[in-house]
Amino acid sequence: MKHCLAIVSIAALTGCALPSVQKTTGTGSANLGEMKTHLFKTGDAGKDQMTIVSALNETLAFCQPKLSGFEVETARRAKIAYALSMSGLIAGSVIAPALAAANAAANATWIAGLAGWAGATNFAGQALESSGLSGSASAQTRNTIIAQVVTQISTAADANKTFEERAQGILKARASCALYEIAVPSIPGAL
């Protein structure tokens, strides 16, 4: 009974889940031409400024769900990697030694299995990291997008820039949210 409890505890800690392919959620359209605000210069400084502000708001509303999707995916993957690591730690440093202390001969099978699990989770954690499934790849992609968006929004918000430069900044910020580098998971050494 104690052994079943240990196995159930390990399974619960790992979540019995495999990482999935990265997905982002969002309601914004990937079509850059579908902005409600048309970025055409009117010649009226006040109207042009309102056009820029409106387009910036639309762009931020377009980008926010995509960036939030990366944040959620990063957190989910990091939790899976953490649970896997902790299950190995508990199996190898707590449960297996306790079984050995109780009766090493009678518990030899369980001790070997738990020690193997502890070693395998260390390898699995490294494999998750190197294949981009631990959450760090999603976080890096998100941070890259944010840096690009901030740079372009700084251009769009700069009143010393021409209307055309500011409008291009908005379009580039929106493009950064729609067109991002996809981290394709890979397994080192696999064909």
C-alpha angles and dihedrals in degrees: 000000000000090000092052090051090053092051093047090049092052092047091049092050093052092047092228087255137126121213113262132216112283114267130178126202128214144139097220120107118243088220105103091200094064097081110134089217111071111215098220120136112241098187090240107110093207094050091044091052091050089049090053093047092048092048091048090053091049091049093050090048088050094049101041098073091047093050091045089053090056090048093051092046092048092052093046094050093045090053091052092050091047093049091049091050094047093048089055091046093051093043094049102036104031115019101036094048091047091053090047091051092048097051118329095190095049093043098041094116093050092044091052092046094049092045088051090049090051092053094042093053090054090054092043091052091053091047091051090052096047093045094051096248100112096082098257093097091054091047092049092050091048093049091049091052091048092051091051093047093048091051092051094043089052088057092046093049095048107105089196090067122086120259090251093053091048092048090050089051090056093048092047091049090051091047090052089059095046099040113046137152111267115218104222111206113236136179113227113240094014120125 
